[in-house]
Amino acid sequence: DRTAAEGLVGVAVDGGVGVAVEVNSETDFVAKNSEFQEMVSDITKVALGVTDVDALKAADLGGKSVEDVVVTKVGTIGENMSVRRMARVEGDSVAAYVHNAAADGLGLIGVLVAFKGNDDSGIAKQIAMHIAATNPASATFDDLDPELVEREKAVLTDQAKESGRPAQIIDK
């Protein structure tokens, strides 16, 4: 029951499929452990063949379920760990970026960008890097949390009022 709030994100891409998997541990020290990193890498590769986190936990990894592999590693390393979540994207191609990389395909922030066509210029990876840097609240305006929009509007309205802007400008 100890909280596992640290850990790593693993990303893997195979052609037009990309996955990002978050595996948590109790401390960031464990995230630097080569056994933990190898486990996260292996779990991420398995994730390429499933569609959601429940299927991932039940998927086979070396003759055991991913969930059982994690439980075994908890006993070996001595810290609580969990496969928290995963995301899967598909497109003609997928670009991946890992920020604060701990190892190849592993880090603190993972971003996947699926796109149509080819990416000879490498712009998809640059977009992924930009996403990691800006941490957007959603992919589209329609996906934004209405409460977040209202809070941001209130902050900007207050700033405009304090700066002495006219009411008709503030409303816009």
PyMOL commands that set and color helices and strands:
alter all, ss='L'
color gray80, all
select helices_A, chain A and resi 28-31+34-47+53-58+66-77+123-134+141-143+146-162+167-171
alter helices_A, ss='H'
color red, helices_A
select strands_A, chain A and resi 6-14+17-25+60-61+64-65+81-90+93-99+106-107+109-115
alter strands_A, ss='S'
color yellow, strands_A
deselect
rebuild
show_as cartoon
